[in-house]
Amino acid sequence: MAENKHKLLEVKGLTMDFGGLRAVDSVTLEVHEGDIAALIGPNGAGKTTFFNCITGIYDPTKGDILLHPKGLKTRRLNGLKPNKVTEMGLARTFQNIRLFPDMTVLENVMIGRHCRTKSGIFRAVVRGKRVREEERQIVESSYQLLEKVGLADFANEFSKNLPYGAQRRLEIARAMATDPFLLLLDEPAAGMNPQETADLEQLICKISAEEQIAILLIEHDMKLVMNISDPIYVMEYGKKIAEGNPQEIKDNPKVIEAYLGEETDA
Amino acid sequence: MIQNLKQSLIVSVWFVFLTFPLMVVRVNTMDQVVIWRWMNMVWVAIGSFILSYLWRYMLARQQVRKKVADEGVEIRSRTQLLLEDMSFRYKAMGIILLAALVFPLVFDTYQSTIMISALIYVVLGLGLNISVGLAGLLDLGYVAFFGVGAYSYALLNHHFDLGFWITLPIGGILGCLFGIVLGFPILRLRGDYLAIVTLGFGMIFKVVMENWDGLSFGPSGIANIDKPSFFGMDLSLANSTIYIYYIMIALVIFTILVTNRLKNSRIGRAWIAMREDEIACVAMGIDIARTKLSAYALGAFWAGMVGVLFASKTTFINPASFTFMESAIILSIVVLGGMGSILGVIIGAFFLILLPEYMRAFSEYRMLAFGAAMVLMMIFRPQGIISNLRQTYEYKGSKDKINNG
């Protein structure tokens, strides 16, 4: 089935060294259109480093990160700055929430619109018709995104005053404001209670279905991953040890070993 | 309550004990007698008791507020609510503008001169507010840009006889350029390192101006700088002061207008986001390098402009006007007034510049009071006199919600 779909992100043999430590070791991964792909693995497996390489925060030591936007030329992301990567259409959220605490919820989302709008300093000072129209559009589209993630009532609150689960959703809304075609979520359910996780699951499915945004997520909540993800990639000690659909992953002895430890004959 | 009173009493007794040898006992070595000044002891006791109680009371209040804020309930003070009321804002602005316009007609030249220097610091504060308050880039060498503006007018006037009005934008643009020059090497720096480099930049400017005699005439400075011309007419000293005063008012209004618009624009939001979290900011597609440079350049622009005006007002400049002390005062204006808040910075500037002028009798204690005020401010009101107002936007369904809240 995957073969017919358009390939959006292609990572080939990605390696990241920090001095003598190989945090990510020739990982190959693909995300297709409409996918909700998941990257799982024990703590310290190199998942977040992998994300940071793709989004330009680190410059990978080896390997290729290729982005194939629909109807556009293929772009190699290696060494691009994070803001350029975001402009290409690849947005992310962070494992430890990184909102702008002293800005309102709406303003947080409006920041996401920054790279899709372009009024400069002089226009901002003159504040002509075009700028006012652009501002209005920024506000409207940001507000619509807030409605989508269910935070419209909090639009004018400071984001630091939001409850934890809402902050996670706000991060997703902010990332979506950059008009991505691929969304990278770094542990979106971390620290959430079961109810919030269920809501998040619905939200992710909704984004994937309604917005035509492919999703690649890192997650420790196995229930969530098994429910919504296909394909699943498993990493351990920087290496990819398995990939496949949820059933295949569940039955894969290497994955079981990575999570539960080696079986010993007693 | 009782606990507080008891603690204050202990503090008061302790202070009496500590100050006893200094304040009460006085040995007159001439007449070989000891004078006991018991009244002083009473004053020390009462004073320390009241201060200590006040201190405890304020701290307790602060604690309660913090607890409420931690529970997620937003508390907005009465002043803040008042400031968010638009009709009140317009009325207040009208009254202040009117007062500002009649000021030089009512008061004498001396008062106007003081007011001009306060207004100069208002513009400087608003300029620094862009880089420190909005973009969160600490700048301890801001006075260098002020100096660039002042020297550009002094030199252009001295060598080429250029007038005030032509040099005003040139000074601003030169300030801008120096802002970018400073901005490039410090793009990668943060926090303490940034502070040190900017501090160094301010020092370098002063040292260069002191020693490069060929360019700047060294420590002896440049004299006989032209005052602003009024359609080619020469004005008397009093009239010229009034004239500069009105130019300054216009410049302040222009600064407020522009910085306010910048703050509420796409660029301004990017600055604030950069201040809040640089990594998240860059991950949202904002070009950090460009945003930082624009913050420095636009901050420096105002210092350059007002520097031109400073040179034309004093008609004499030398490097001694651009010491680190000036940078520190401008920074204090921003921090004391409220980072990022335009109104706060204006109030801060008047507070810090006018108060010392009118309290000349206590000028020996100026630095003492200054330091004490800073410490108290950081403990009880770290967000400044006026904390930044929350920006609200109009969107579908926003009207009824604002009314409810």
Interface residues (C-beta under 8 A of the other chain):
Chain A: T55 I57 K81 P82 N83 T86 E87 A91 R92 F94 R98 L99 F100 P101 D102 M103 T104 L106 E107 M110 I111 G112 H114 C115 R116 T117 S119 G120 I121 A124 V125 R127 V131 E134 E135 I138 V139 E140 Y143 A152 D153 A155 N156 E157 F158 N161 P163 R174 A175 A177 T178
Chain B: G72 E74 V258 R261 L262 S265 R266 I267 G268 R269 A270 I272 A273 E276 D277 I279 A280 C281 V282 A283 M284 G285 I286 D287 I288 S294 L298 N388 R390 Q391 T392 Y393 E394 Y395 K396 G397 S398 K401 I402 G405
